[in-house]
Amino acid sequence: MGDKVQEGYEGALQDYKETVDRLEPLKVDVWLASHPETNDTFGKLELLRKRVTPNPYIDPEGWKAFLRIIKNSLTSGKAVGPWNLPLYTRLRPYFMKN
């Protein structure tokens, strides 16, 4: 796990930044990720099975927090990964349980 963001092709980092910029204004209530630990997909499922309300999958604040982490990593040049995401646990205690 390196400290620097690596470019896969010329312009990759710029394309990534532009993608994040396009995502920021979107209103997202439910977000799923290709890596379930990113948004605690399975933790949210357990809460849903326990009939916890509000529905844990309705998580616009989680989406905003995720984008902030991504954007900060692009500014700082640090790599992004699950080690960055536990900051969100203060808002939702079930997020990124160890």
C-alpha positions in Angstrom: 0.0 0.0 0.0 1.9 3.0 -1.3 1.5 6.6 -0.2 1.2 8.0 -3.7 -1.6 7.8 -6.2 -0.2 6.0 -9.2 -1.3 7.0 -12.8 -2.2 4.0 -15.0 -2.0 6.0 -18.2 -1.2 9.6 -19.1 -4.1 11.7 -17.8 -5.6 9.0 -15.6 -5.3 11.2 -12.4 -7.0 14.1 -14.2 -9.8 11.8 -15.5 -10.3 10.5 -11.9 -10.5 14.0 -10.5 -13.0 15.0 -13.2 -15.1 11.9 -12.4 -15.2 12.8 -8.7 -16.2 16.4 -9.6 -19.1 15.1 -11.7 -20.3 12.8 -8.9 -20.3 15.5 -6.2 -23.5 17.3 -7.2 -25.5 14.1 -7.6 -28.1 13.4 -5.0 -27.4 9.8 -3.9 -29.5 8.1 -1.3 -28.4 4.4 -1.8 -24.9 3.7 -2.9 -23.3 0.3 -3.4 -19.7 -0.4 -4.1 -17.7 -3.1 -5.8 -15.9 -3.7 -2.6 -18.6 -4.3 0.1 -16.3 -3.0 2.9 -16.4 0.5 1.3 -20.0 1.1 2.4 -20.4 -1.8 4.9 -22.9 -3.6 2.6 -23.1 -6.6 4.9 -23.2 -4.7 8.1 -26.2 -2.7 6.7 -27.8 -6.0 5.7 -27.6 -7.3 9.3 -29.2 -4.1 10.5 -31.9 -4.4 7.9 -32.6 -8.0 9.0 -32.9 -6.7 12.6 -35.5 -4.1 11.3 -33.4 -1.2 12.4 -34.8 2.1 11.2 -34.1 4.2 9.3 -33.1 1.9 6.5 -29.3 1.7 6.7 -29.0 1.5 3.0 -30.4 5.0 2.7 -27.2 6.7 3.4 -26.6 10.0 1.6 -24.2 11.2 4.3 -22.1 8.1 3.8 -21.8 8.9 0.1 -20.7 12.4 0.8 -18.2 11.2 3.3 -16.8 8.7 0.8 -16.4 11.4 -1.9 -14.7 13.7 0.6 -12.2 10.9 1.4 -11.6 10.3 -2.3 -11.2 14.0 -3.0 -8.8 14.5 0.0 -6.7 11.7 -1.3 -6.4 13.3 -4.7 -5.4 16.6 -3.1 -2.9 15.0 -0.7 -1.5 12.4 -3.2 -2.1 9.6 -0.7 -3.6 6.3 -1.8 -7.2 5.5 -0.9 -8.3 2.2 0.6 -10.3 0.7 3.5 -7.7 2.1 5.9 -9.1 5.6 5.1 -12.7 4.8 5.7 -13.1 4.3 9.5 -13.3 8.0 9.9 -16.9 7.6 9.1 -17.6 5.4 12.1 -18.3 8.4 14.2 -21.4 9.1 12.1 -22.6 5.5 11.8 -21.2 3.0 14.4 -21.9 0.0 12.2 -19.7 1.3 9.4 -16.4 -0.6 8.9 -16.7 -2.8 12.0 -13.6 -4.7 12.8 
